[in-house]
Amino acid sequence: MTSRDSIIMILCMGAVTYLPRMLPLVALSRRRLPAWFCEWLELIPAAILSALLAPTLFASANPRSLCFGKPELLAAIPTLLFALRTRSLAGTVIAGMVCYGGLKLVM
């Protein structure tokens, strides 16, 4: 692969990454969206985060099965309660690290 081919490939990858993000913004920027649609859009980040975290917290590998005694899940519960109570991102990260580290030492 030549350097010219590499540059073309990088530009194409950039376009494929950028266009799906830019096109909805351009198409919808001058429109007023219905309230139900805006409320629905607000749920997407929580749904994506849940989809990313659920396998780590609730499942064990090969074969995949439910496991409620994992240190990740046990540390996530007090971390979630801390986050809901304090609303502090830095504090929540530190509390999560302390909980997880403590559980790994105990287990």
For each residue, the residues with C-beta under 8 A, 3 or more apart:
1: 5 6 9
2: 5 6
3: 6 7
4: 7 8
5: 1 2 8 9
6: 1 2 3 9 10
7: 3 4 10 11
8: 4 5 11 12
9: 1 5 6 12 13
10: 6 7 13 14
11: 7 8 14 15
12: 8 9 15 16
13: 9 10 16 17
14: 10 11 17 18
15: 11 12 18 19
16: 12 13 19 20
17: 13 14 20 21
18: 14 15 21 22
19: 15 16 22 23
20: 16 17 23 24
21: 17 18 24 25
22: 18 19 25 26
23: 19 20 26 27
24: 20 21 27 28
25: 21 22 28 29
26: 22 23 29
27: 23 24 31
28: 24 25 31 33
29: 25 26
30:
31: 27 28
32:
33: 28 37 38
34: 37 38
35: 38 39
36: 39 40
37: 33 34 40 41
38: 33 34 35 41 42
39: 35 36 42 43
40: 36 37 43 44
41: 37 38 44
42: 38 39 45
43: 39 40 46 47
44: 40 41 47 48
45: 42 48 49
46: 43 49 50
47: 43 44 50 51
48: 44 45 51 52
49: 45 46 52 53
50: 46 47 53 54
51: 47 48 54
52: 48 49 55 56
53: 49 50 56 57 76
54: 50 51 57 58 59
55: 52 58 59 64
56: 52 53 59 72
57: 53 54 70 72 73 76
58: 54 55 66 67 68 70 73
59: 54 55 56 64 65 66 67
60: 64 65 66 67 70
61: 64
62:
63:
64: 55 59 60 61
65: 59 60
66: 58 59 60
67: 58 59 60 70
68: 58 73
69: 73 74
70: 57 58 60 67 73 74
71: 74 75 100 103 104 107
72: 56 57 75 76 100
73: 57 58 68 69 70 76 77
74: 69 70 71 77 99 103
75: 71 72 78 79 96 99 100 102 103
76: 53 57 72 73 79 80 96
77: 73 74 80 81
78: 75 81 82 95 99
79: 75 76 82 83 92 95 96 99
80: 76 77 83 84
81: 77 78 84 85
82: 78 79 85 86 91 92 95 96
83: 79 80 86 87 88 92 95
84: 80 81 87
85: 81 82
86: 82 83 91 92
87: 83 84
88: 83 91 92
89: 92 93
90: 93 94
91: 82 86 88 94 95
92: 79 82 83 86 88 89 95 96
93: 89 90 96 97
94: 90 91 97 98
95: 78 79 82 83 91 92 98 99
96: 75 76 79 82 92 93 99 100
97: 93 94 100 101
98: 94 95 101 102
99: 74 75 78 79 95 96 102 103
100: 71 72 75 96 97 103 104
101: 97 98 104 105
102: 75 98 99 105 106
103: 71 74 75 99 100 106 107
104: 71 100 101 107
105: 101 102
106: 102 103
107: 71 103 104
